[in-house]
Amino acid sequence: MRKKIAMIGGSGHIGVPLALKFASVNYNVVSIDKNVNANTCLNNGQVPFEEPGAEKLLKKLLKKKRIIFTDDYSKVKNSDIIIITVDTPMKINNKPNKKVFRVFDQIKNYLKDNHSIILRSTIFPGTIGKLKNKLKKDNIKSKLSYCPERVAQGKSLYEIENLPQIISSESKSEIKKIKKLFNSVCKIVVELNIVEAEYSKLFCNAWRYIRFAATNEFYKLSIEKNFDYSKVYNAITFLYPRNKDLPKQGFAAGPCLPKDALQLWQSSRKHTNLVYNSYLINESLPLFLVNNLKKEINIKNKNIGVLGTTFKASIDDERESLSKKLIQILKKSGSRVFTYDPYVDLKKSDALKKLLNKCKIVFIGTPHPEFKKLNLKNKKLIDCWNFIN
């Protein structure tokens, strides 16, 4: 008999690919999500966001009745394993625990002593310990594990299988069970204790964020000193292995990197100055670009276009996008802003034409490959990515 998995937050960018992976092996999956529209879409065989390969697999699994999407939290009581993948947004000076604790309040009446509960969401260090105490207080003996997600949007199905999965749990017997679970969908499993696992996710994303901050700081300096950073970047990374991990400049944003950097800073402000300064550097890049433009021209009442509104290329997710922040800054400066994103504005076929006709000043907000084809020679182009050039 196949084991049953309940995936809470299962209609989102993290939940759907993992649910599909487990349903494609030896599990029946019920994905529980409060987003009724997304659930309806998925039950009809349509994935409501960009994830290559997901829709084909979804249709196959729906036909086999191996997966279903619902907003009914009571479905967890019939499951063997509960996986929580809800997003955990945060702002500065706030810890993103509320949403996770709210989930536990919604499911506690359906929990059984033999339930295995796995958190995949990014959590503030110490959260698993607090949840364990919460369950104990409610006399619930379900076992807790933390197995952080590590995938990139648009590559999730491939990366779930091919990236090492970090696992942690409160007991050796539970570790054995969780290891067997993830070995069914990924090639390598790495074991840590719970505190180590909680910090592993933050360290991983904070390191990436720090690297982006370094290159963005170099880029800002080059603008101030009036030289071409891209030429220098190409020179210092060309056939020089010690600089190969230096990324190119651009907006470092999205629902993970800034949030995880802030959480790491919140967990120990004494030892995380580099992380916090990286946040300030990356978040200030849109304002830097606008202020630099203002030195040349008065942008009040000017038509300005922003190409791309998602937080990175080739996806349709605008969460925590610095392109959106750029748009807000331009509007506050009195500009009339026109936007277009090929992954978001699917039903606005005239948006691109309108932008190109009305705007002599254009920002590249997101380096979508589709923009390479555009003729922008007669525009004043602000392209911090050096993407078009």
N, C-alpha and C positions, 0 to 999 in steps of 0.2 A: 504493500500500500504506500502510495506516495505521501511524503510529509507535506505539511501545509505551512506556507509563509504568509504573514500579514505584513504588508509594506505600508507604513504610515508616512504620508507625504509622497505617496507612490505615483502621483500624476505629474511630478515635477522633473526638472532636468537631471537630477541625481537618481530619483526613485525609479523612473521608467526604464532606463537602460539596465539597472540592476534587477528589477522585477522580470524583465524579458530574459535576462541571462539565466536566472534561477528557474523560470518557467520552461526554458528550453532544455533543461537537464532533468533532474528527478524530483521536481517540486510543483505543487499547485500553488498559485499565488493569487491572493486577493489584495489589490492595491487600494488603500483607503486615503482619500483626500477630500478636503472641504470644497475644492474647486469643481463644482458640479459640471460646468461647461467643458472643462478639460476631461473629466470622467466620461461624459457623453461622447466627446470627440474620439477618445481612445477606444471606447467600447464599439465604436463604428469603424475602427480600423485606421484612424488617422492620428498621427502624432502631431501635437499642436506646437512643435518647435523643431528647429533644425537638428537632426541627429542621423547621419548617414547609416542606412541599413536597418534602422529601428522599425520603420513602417512595414517593410516586407516581413520581418520577423514577427511583428505584432499580429498581422493578419493571419499568419500561419498558426500562431498560438491561440488566437481567438477561435479559429476553426476547430482546433483540438480541445477547446474548453479548458485550457491550462491556466488562463489568467482572466481576471475580471476587475473592473474599476468601479468603486462605490464611495459614498460618503458616510457609510454606516460603520461606526467605530465598534459596535457590538460584534462584528465579524472576527475580532481578534480572539474571542473565546474558543473558537474552533480551530485555532492555529497552534502549531508546535513552536514556531519561531516568530518573533515580532521584531521587525527592523524599522527603525525610526530615521527618516531622511528629510525631516522638515527643515526649511531654511531657518537660519538663526541670525537675522539682521541685527546690527548694533550701530549706535552712534557713539561719539567720543564720550567717555566717562560713564557709559552704560555697558553692563555685561549681558550678552545675548542668551540668557538662560530661560527667560520667561516662556518662550514658545515651547521649549522642551518640557518644562514642568507642567504647562497647560495640557500637553498631550497625555502626560501621566495621570492628570486629573480626569481626563476624558475616558481613559481605558482602565483605571484601577478597579472598577467594579466587575470587569471581565477577566482579570488576570488570575492565573492559576499557579500553584507552587511549581509545576513542572515547565512553566514557560521560560524560554530563553529570550531575553530582550537585548537587542544589539543597537547601539547608537552609531549612526554614520555621520550625523551632522557635526559641524564644527562646534565645539563646546569650550567654555571657559574652564581652565584647570581647576580641578576639585569638584566638578559637576557630578561625576559618577559617584563620588563619596556621598554627596548630598542626596542624590537620588536613592542610593542604597539606604540611607537613614530614613528617607521618606517612605520607602516600601516597608521597612522594618516597623515604623510607627503605625502603618496601616495594616500590620500583620500579614504582609504579602511576601511570600518566599521565592518569587520569581528571581532568576539569576540575571545579573547585568554584565554586559560586555561593551567594550568600546573598540570599534574597528573603523577608523576614519576613511572616508572616501578620498581618492587621490587623482581622480580623472579630470580630463579637460573636456569641456563641451565640444561636441562635434567629433570627438574621438572616443567617447565613453565605452561603446561596445568592444572596441579593440583593446582599450587600456584596462578594462576590468579583467580581461583574460590574460594580458601580457605584463602588466605592472605588478610588482610584489605587493601583496596585501598585508598591512600591519594589523595584528589582532592582539587583544588583551581581554582578560576576564578576571572575575573575582575568585575563581577556583580552578584547580588543575583539571577536574572532570569537565567543567564547562569549556575550558580551553580546548580540550580534546574534541568536544562536540562542534565548537565554532571552527576549528581547523578543518574538520571534515566537511563542514558546510562550504567554506570558501575554496577548499581544494576542488570542489565540484565545478567551479567556474573560473578559477585562476591557477596559474602554473606554480607560483611561489608564494608561500605564506611566511611572514616574519613575526615572531612573538616578542612582545614587550609587556612590562607590567602596566597597570592602568595609568599611573601618573606619567610614565614615559610615553605612552601612546597619546595621551592628551597633549603633551608638549610636542610630540613628533610632527603632528599636523601643523601646529603653529610655526615651528622652526622651518619646516619645508617651505611654506608660503611666504614667511617673513624673509627668508633668504632670497627667494626670487624677487620679492618686492624691493629689497635693499639693492640688488643688482640693477633694477630699473631706475632706482633713485640715483645711483652713481652715474649712469649714462645720461640721465636727464639733467643732472647738475653740470656735467661736462658740456652738454648742449647749451644750457643757459649761459654758461661762461663764454662759450664761443660766440654767441650772439652779442654779448656785452663787449667782447674784444674784437668783434667784426672779422671773424674768419670762419671758414666752412668746416663745421664739425664732421660732416660726412666724409670729407677727404681725409681728415685726421683719423677718423674711426677706421676707414678702409686701410689706411697705412699701418695702424698699430695692431690690427687683427690679421693682416695678410701674412699667411705662412708663419704665424707666431703663436704657438700652442698655448702659451701662458695667458693670452688674452682672448682665447676663443670663446670663453663663457661670458664675455661682455656683450649684452644685448644692444640692439639699436634703440635710439631714443623714441619716445612717443608716450601716449596716455597709458598709464598702468592703473587699471581700474577693475571693475566687476564686483560680483558678490562675495568673493573670497579673499583676494590678496590684501586690500586695505583693512578689511574687517579682522582678518587673522593677525595682521601686524599690530592693530590696536589692542587686540586681546592679549597678545604677548606683552605689550607695553603695560597694560593694566595689571597684569599678573605680577610684575616686578619693575616698577618705575626706576628703581635704583640701578638696574643693570641693562636697561633697554633704551638708552638714549639714541643709539644708532637707528633702532627700529622706528622710534617716534619721529626723528628727524627725516627719515625716509618718507614717512607719511606726509610730512609738511612739504617736502620737495615735490613729490609726485602729485599731490592734490593742488599745488599752486601753479602747475604748468599751464592750465587754461588761462588763468589771470595774467600770467607772465606774457603769453602770446598776445592777448588783447591789449595790454599796456604797451607792449612793444609796437603794435600797430598804431596805437594812439600817438606815439611819438612822431609818426610820419603824416598821419591824416586825422581829421576830425571825423569820427565814425557816427556821430549823432545824426539821425535821420537817413543814414546810408543803408542801402539794401545789401545785406551780407548773406552769403550762402554757406551752409554747413553740410558737407557731403559725408554721410555716415553718422548714425546716432547710437549704434550698439557699442558695447564695451570692448569688443575686439572683432577682428575681421571674420567674415564668412559665417556668422551666426546671427540669430534674430533676437538676442537678449539685450535689453537696454538697462538692466539693473545696475545701479551705481556707475553708470557710464560717465566718463569725463567729457564726452561730447555733449551730453545733456547739460553738464555744468558750464561748458563753454557757451552754449546757447543762452543760458540764464544770464551769464555775465554780459554778453553782447546786448541782450534786451535791456538790462539795467543801465547800460551805457547809452541807450537811446537808439540803437540800431533796429532796423526792420529785418528780421531773420527769416530766411527761407531754408527749409531742410529737405533732405531726401536720403532714404536708405533703401536699397533694393531688397533687403531682407525683412523690412518692417512695413514699407509702403507698397505692399503688393497690389492694393486696389486703387492706388493713386498714380495712375500712369502719366498724368500731366505734371506731377510734382517736380520731376527732374527738368523738364522743358521750361517750366516756370522759373525755376531757380537759375538756370543758365541764361535765360532771356533777361531777367531783371537784375542780376547781381554781377557787378564788376569785381567784387572782392569775394573770394571763396576760400574757406578753410577745409582742409581734409580732416574730418573728425574721426573717421574710422577708415583704415586702409583696405577697403574691400577691393578685390581684384577687378571687379566690374568697372571701377573708376579709371583704370589704366587706359581704357578705350576712349575716354572723353577728350574732346578738344578744349583745353583750358589755356591755350597760348595767349589769348587776349584778356585773361583775367589776372588780377593781382592775387597770387596763390600763396596762402599761408599753410605750409605743409611740414609740420614738425617731424613727421616720420621720414621725410625725404623720399616719399613713396612715388610720387609722380615723376620727379626729376630723375 
